[in-house]
Amino acid sequence: LVFILRKTAVPMDQKTKLAKVNKVLGRTGNTGNVTQVRVEFMNDDSDGMGGRSIVRNVKGPVREGDILCLLEWEREARRLR
């Protein structure tokens, strides 16, 4: 399952990263419509990102094992309290 943000096509010159959801951490947001997940990058190790994991916020349905297409991958979400 691949999520493309805002349901628009990604320009060919814009880089993306694939990340697999390892763990669903919980719900966040005012109404609980955002899910916080831990993802691990799947891309090859040539860019030094292979195996690295970060916490991200995902809007919409998500479960463990899903594959996310990340347009921005350097920023990590703040932890739930």
N, C-alpha and C positions, 0 to 999 in steps of 0.2 A: 504494500500500500504506500503510495507516494503522494505527499501533499505538496501542491504548488500554491504559493501564497497569492491571495487575491484573485485566484482563478484566471490569471493572465499568463501568456506565454513568456518564458524567460528568454531574453535576447541571447543570441549565440555568443556574443562577446562577454557576457556576464558569467563569472565563475559561480558554481554551486558546489556544495559538499553533501554527500549522503551520510546519514547518521541513523543508527539502529537504536530503538528505544529499549534500554536495559531494564529500567525500573520506573514505575509510576509512583511519584512521591506524594501527590495529593492535589486537591483543588485549591484555587486561589482566585482573586478578583472579587469585586463587590458582590456579585451574584453567583460566584462559583463556576463561571463559565470558562475558566482557563485552567488547564491541567499542567502541573509542574512535573517534568520527567527528567531522568538522567539518560543521556544519549552517548553512544560511542561512535566515533567516526569510522567509516568503512573504507574510505578511499585508500589507494595504495600509499605506501610509506615514503614515496619520493618527496612529498611535501612536508614530511615530519609530523603529520597529523594522525597517522594510522594508530589506532589503539587508544588515543586520548579521549577522555570522557568529560562532559560538562553538563550542567543543569540548564534546561531551557523551558520556557513557557509555551504551551501549545494550545491554540484555540480550535475547538472542534473535537470530534471523537478520536481517541487514541488509546492504544493498549500495548502491552509488552510485545516486542517482536516487530512492530511497525517500522517502516523505513521513512525517514523525513528527508525532504530536499531543502537544505538550508541555504538561503541567499546570503545570510550574514552569520558567521560562525566564530567570531573573535570575542563576542560579549557573552558573559554568563549571567543567568538570572539570579536575583537575590533569593536566599533560602526562605522557605515558609517559617513562620513563627508559631 
